[in-house]
Amino acid sequence: MNDTPIKVGIQGVAGCFHDAAAAEYFGDRAIEVVEFDTFNDMFDALRADASLVAVAAIENTIAGSLLSNHELLRQSDVRIMGEHKKRISHVLCALPGQSIDDIEEVNSHPMALMQCEQWLRSHPHMKMVEHFDTAGSARDIAAEGLKGHAAVCGEYAARLYGMEILAEGIETNKHNFTRFLILADPLMAQELAPVEKDVNKASLMFTLPHAAGALSKVLAIMSFYDMNLSKIQSTPIIGREWEYRFYVDLTFDSLLRYHQAIDAVRPLINDFKILGEYRAYDHEQH
């Protein structure tokens, strides 16, 4: 087993959901987390440092696709080397020794506060105050010893910063999942990628000529070769009226049939780019 830590970029601070997803994806492999304020900063770092791997959210069951990250993927030369799906569950945590009755102010990212609004409104003595980050809220309360304050964050962050969990699963919707992509420079992706026989998913990007039936022809060919279309996302192409770029995820049982399908559709599509060929997330493997 290789003991050299892998440098993994995340958007957010240590303990955030990106960090938790990285820890779960790499399992027992040692990682060194590198924090970035924005996804743009993280993609810039990926371009500059071929030894860096990154974790980036790409879609959420409630919020939908992160179109800005689709665009960053298109503009970059990084490859998708894997994926991880994680349930987004929130806890209320505070300094050890505090109780729910002691809490006067709750800090978290506005999205997390919104996702837990029903539970928080049932405790009207708690004032909701927005913070830039879920994990950062827990970190700051712990660092500053703020009594009477609580953070809404993931369990991973609460434990990382030595906070006491006062309530678990306080999110309103219990079916909130985020899909994360594991990204790397092509050479690094090749080094860390699964063996070829385990590859059963691909992410593609392409444009289509502005012609009737263009998309249906491509989909018919994909279906003929037993490709399962697990996601299709269209985005308008700036400056080209009524033309769209398509981001497609395919799962398949046969790598040979996948390659045959790609060869068959190539004459029908433009600006074709393979974003990654990897192993689909399997919860039994994590």
Disulfide bonds with the S-S distance in Angstrom:
none
